[in-house]
Amino acid sequence: MSAAYRELLERFGAAWERGDVDAIAAVFAPDAVFLGSPFGERSAGSDAIRAYWKDVPLNQAEVTFKAGEIHTAGPWFAAEFRCTYRRRRTGEWVDTRGAIFCETKDGKITEMRMYWHRSA
């Protein structure tokens, strides 16, 4: 199962790097739930997940996403991640590090929770 989870996470990360909102949404089940931060607003369903990510291509450039070791428990997996990008408006570099917790079903993510902190 770990290889399938790695593939899902790599597809998610590659889509983030490209700013491809549709490809990000494609790793999620149609009724998935996404929480971008512990106290953030809950996004439920494909349209809400697309809406959450829609401004990423406008605000982030030169994005790199790397995930660490994947830890699994049944349909759940978790991994640490690092994402760096340049803010389009200011040119400032941002270094974000955190953890992703996902539940899956039928090869799609049904719930993703992100916990992160950034340097800038």
TALINGI-V564685 format. One record per residue. N is the residue number from 0. RES is the residue in one small letter. OMEGA is omega as a letter, one per 30 degrees, with the letter a starting at -180 (NA if undefined). NEAR is the number of other ideal C-beta (glycine too) atoms within 10 Angstrom. Layout:
[[N,RES,OMEGA,NEAR] [N,RES,OMEGA,NEAR]]
This chain:
[[0,m,a,12] [1,s,l,11] [2,a,l,8] [3,a,l,13] [4,y,l,21] [5,r,a,16] [6,e,l,12] [7,l,a,20] [8,l,l,22] [9,e,l,14] [10,r,l,15] [11,f,a,22] [12,g,l,20] [13,a,l,15] [14,a,l,20] [15,w,l,22] [16,e,a,16] [17,r,a,13] [18,g,a,19] [19,d,a,15] [20,v,l,19] [21,d,l,10] [22,a,l,15] [23,i,a,23] [24,a,a,21] [25,a,l,13] [26,v,a,23] [27,f,l,24] [28,a,a,17] [29,p,a,11] [30,d,a,10] [31,a,l,23] [32,v,l,18] [33,f,l,24] [34,l,a,18] [35,g,l,17] [36,s,a,12] [37,p,a,9] [38,f,a,6] [39,g,l,12] [40,e,l,11] [41,r,l,12] [42,s,a,20] [43,a,l,14] [44,g,a,16] [45,s,a,17] [46,d,l,11] [47,a,l,15] [48,i,l,23] [49,r,a,15] [50,a,l,13] [51,y,a,19] [52,w,a,20] [53,k,a,12] [54,d,a,11] [55,v,a,17] [56,p,l,15] [57,l,a,10] [58,n,a,13] [59,q,l,19] [60,a,l,13] [61,e,a,10] [62,v,l,19] [63,t,a,11] [64,f,l,18] [65,k,l,14] [66,a,l,18] [67,g,a,14] [68,e,l,9] [69,i,l,19] [70,h,a,14] [71,t,l,15] [72,a,a,9] [73,g,a,8] [74,p,a,14] [75,w,l,13] [76,f,l,22] [77,a,l,17] [78,a,l,19] [79,e,l,16] [80,f,l,19] [81,r,l,14] [82,c,l,21] [83,t,l,17] [84,y,l,22] [85,r,l,15] [86,r,a,13] [87,r,a,13] [88,r,a,9] [89,t,a,9] [90,g,a,8] [91,e,l,10] [92,w,l,12] [93,v,l,16] [94,d,a,12] [95,t,l,18] [96,r,a,16] [97,g,a,15] [98,a,l,15] [99,i,l,21] [100,f,a,15] [101,c,l,25] [102,e,a,17] [103,t,l,23] [104,k,l,11] [105,d,l,7] [106,g,l,10] [107,k,l,15] [108,i,l,23] [109,t,l,16] [110,e,l,19] [111,m,l,22] [112,r,l,18] [113,m,l,18] [114,y,a,15] [115,w,l,16] [116,h,l,9] [117,r,a,12] [118,s,a,9] [119,a,NA,9]]
